[in-house]
């Protein structure tokens, strides 16, 4: 009876052996091992925190035994970067309560986490792609309500694998600005 309870418990608390981790999660785990071996405590603490967030995202998903995919891991990384960016703003030299050590520590963590995200195209390249997509649209579509969604979907198709590193809020702003220029 005890073995049956233990077997059930292990199914809910650990990943199934047949399920594979995402490539990005494996890269994070290997980086954690390397930072622990090199005794880089700040990097190890940062990576442990992110991996805990990844595990939490996995367990809070639809199926707790199903591993998270690369998009989910990227979302966790982006969330961690945004949290650290907001925290670093409160310690920046221009803030009411500057603290140089905390600011530099958070900036180092941000750089570390950004190194795991795919390289994003520059804003100029994004703007060129958006302008090309808008130029290829018919006049009927350009004046319709769903034009922004069509442009963004076209951009995601054009970027392919590189879309993971792109900030979606920035893309929305660039598309809206480009559409305003056309309507004026």
C-alpha positions as CSV (number, residue, x, y, z in Angstrom):
1,X,0.0,0.0,0.0
2,X,2.8,2.4,0.8
3,X,4.5,1.8,-2.5
4,X,1.3,2.7,-4.3
5,X,1.0,6.0,-2.4
6,X,4.6,6.8,-3.1
7,X,4.2,6.0,-6.8
8,X,1.1,8.2,-7.1
9,X,2.9,11.0,-5.2
10,X,6.0,10.8,-7.5
11,X,3.7,11.2,-10.5
12,X,2.5,14.5,-9.3
13,X,5.7,16.0,-7.9
14,X,8.2,15.0,-10.6
15,X,8.3,15.0,-14.3
16,X,7.6,11.9,-16.1
17,X,10.8,10.2,-17.3
18,X,9.5,10.1,-20.9
19,X,8.7,13.8,-21.1
20,X,11.6,15.9,-22.4
21,X,12.5,19.3,-21.1
22,X,12.6,22.3,-23.4
23,X,16.0,23.1,-24.9
24,X,16.0,26.5,-23.2
25,X,15.2,25.0,-19.8
26,X,18.1,22.5,-20.3
27,X,20.4,25.4,-21.2
28,X,19.4,27.2,-18.0
29,X,20.0,24.1,-15.9
30,X,23.4,23.6,-17.5
31,X,24.3,27.2,-16.8
32,X,23.2,26.8,-13.2
33,X,25.5,23.8,-12.9
34,X,28.4,25.8,-14.4
35,X,27.9,28.8,-12.2
36,X,27.7,26.6,-9.1
37,X,31.0,24.8,-10.1
38,X,32.7,28.2,-10.7
39,X,31.3,29.4,-7.3
40,X,29.5,32.4,-9.0
41,X,27.0,32.9,-6.2
42,X,25.0,35.8,-7.8
43,X,24.6,34.0,-11.1
44,X,23.6,30.8,-9.3
45,X,21.0,32.6,-7.2
46,X,19.6,34.3,-10.2
47,X,19.3,31.1,-12.2
48,X,17.9,29.2,-9.3
49,X,15.2,31.9,-9.0
50,X,14.3,31.7,-12.7
51,X,14.3,27.9,-12.7
52,X,12.0,27.9,-9.7
53,X,9.7,30.2,-11.7
54,X,9.9,27.8,-14.6
55,X,9.0,24.9,-12.4
56,X,6.1,26.9,-10.9
57,X,4.8,27.8,-14.4
58,X,5.1,24.1,-15.4
59,X,3.2,22.9,-12.3
60,X,0.5,25.6,-12.6
61,X,-0.2,24.7,-16.2
62,X,-3.0,22.6,-17.6
63,X,-1.2,19.4,-17.0
64,X,1.4,19.5,-14.2
65,X,3.2,16.4,-15.5
66,X,3.6,18.0,-19.0
67,X,6.9,19.9,-19.4
68,X,6.8,23.6,-20.4
69,X,7.8,24.5,-23.9
70,X,10.4,27.1,-25.0
71,X,7.8,29.8,-25.4
72,X,6.7,29.3,-21.8
73,X,10.3,29.4,-20.6
74,X,10.9,32.6,-22.6
75,X,7.9,34.2,-21.1
76,X,9.2,33.4,-17.6
77,X,12.6,34.8,-18.6
78,X,11.0,38.0,-19.9
79,X,8.9,38.3,-16.7
80,X,12.1,38.0,-14.6
81,X,13.9,40.6,-16.7
82,X,11.0,43.0,-16.4
83,X,10.8,42.5,-12.6
84,X,14.5,43.1,-12.2
85,X,14.3,46.2,-14.5
86,X,11.6,47.7,-12.3
87,X,13.5,46.9,-9.2
88,X,16.7,48.4,-10.6
89,X,14.9,51.6,-11.4
90,X,14.3,52.1,-7.7
91,X,18.0,51.8,-7.0
92,X,19.3,53.7,-10.0
93,X,21.6,56.7,-9.4
94,X,18.7,59.1,-10.5
95,X,16.2,57.6,-8.0
96,X,15.3,59.2,-4.6
97,X,17.1,56.4,-2.8
98,X,20.1,55.3,-4.9
99,X,22.0,52.2,-4.0
100,X,24.9,51.5,-6.4
101,X,25.5,47.9,-5.2
102,X,21.9,46.8,-5.6
103,X,21.6,48.6,-8.9
104,X,24.8,47.0,-10.4
105,X,23.7,43.6,-9.1
106,X,20.3,43.8,-10.7
107,X,21.9,45.1,-14.0
108,X,24.2,42.0,-14.0
109,X,21.2,39.7,-13.5
110,X,19.4,41.4,-16.3
111,X,22.4,40.9,-18.6
112,X,22.6,37.3,-17.6
113,X,19.0,36.5,-18.3
114,X,19.0,38.4,-21.6
115,X,21.9,36.2,-22.7
116,X,19.4,33.2,-22.8
117,X,16.9,35.0,-25.0
118,X,17.2,34.7,-28.8
119,X,18.8,37.8,-30.4
120,X,16.0,40.2,-31.3
121,X,16.1,42.2,-34.5
122,X,16.8,45.9,-34.0
123,X,13.9,48.5,-34.0
124,X,15.0,49.8,-37.4
125,X,14.7,46.3,-38.9
126,X,11.3,45.8,-37.3
127,X,10.2,49.1,-38.7
128,X,11.3,48.2,-42.2
129,X,9.5,44.9,-42.0
130,X,6.3,46.6,-40.7
131,X,6.5,49.2,-43.5
132,X,7.0,46.5,-46.1
133,X,4.0,44.5,-44.8
134,X,1.8,47.7,-44.7
135,X,2.9,48.5,-48.2
136,X,1.8,45.1,-49.5
137,X,-1.7,45.4,-48.0
138,X,-4.6,46.4,-50.2
139,X,-6.3,49.8,-49.6
140,X,-9.5,48.1,-48.3
141,X,-7.5,46.3,-45.6
142,X,-5.6,49.4,-44.7
143,X,-8.8,51.2,-43.6
144,X,-10.4,48.2,-41.9
145,X,-10.4,47.8,-38.1
146,X,-8.3,44.6,-38.0
147,X,-5.4,46.0,-39.9
148,X,-3.1,46.1,-36.9
149,X,-3.7,42.4,-36.2
150,X,-3.0,41.5,-39.8
151,X,0.3,43.5,-39.8
152,X,1.4,41.9,-36.5
153,X,0.6,38.4,-37.7
154,X,2.5,39.1,-40.9
155,X,5.4,40.3,-38.8
156,X,5.4,37.2,-36.7
157,X,5.4,35.0,-39.9
158,X,8.3,37.1,-41.3
159,X,10.4,36.8,-38.2
160,X,9.9,33.1,-37.6
161,X,12.2,31.9,-34.9
162,X,13.5,35.3,-34.1
163,X,10.1,36.5,-32.7
164,X,10.9,35.1,-29.3
165,X,13.3,37.9,-28.5
166,X,11.0,40.7,-29.7
167,X,9.0,42.8,-27.2
168,X,5.3,42.5,-28.1
169,X,4.5,45.9,-26.6
170,X,7.1,47.5,-28.7
171,X,5.8,45.8,-31.8
172,X,2.3,47.1,-31.0
173,X,3.6,50.6,-30.6
174,X,5.6,50.5,-33.8
175,X,2.6,49.1,-35.8
176,X,0.2,51.8,-34.4
177,X,2.7,54.5,-35.2
178,X,3.2,53.2,-38.7
179,X,-0.6,53.0,-39.3
180,X,-1.1,56.6,-38.0
181,X,1.5,57.9,-40.5
182,X,-0.5,56.2,-43.3
183,X,-3.9,57.6,-42.2
184,X,-2.6,61.2,-41.9
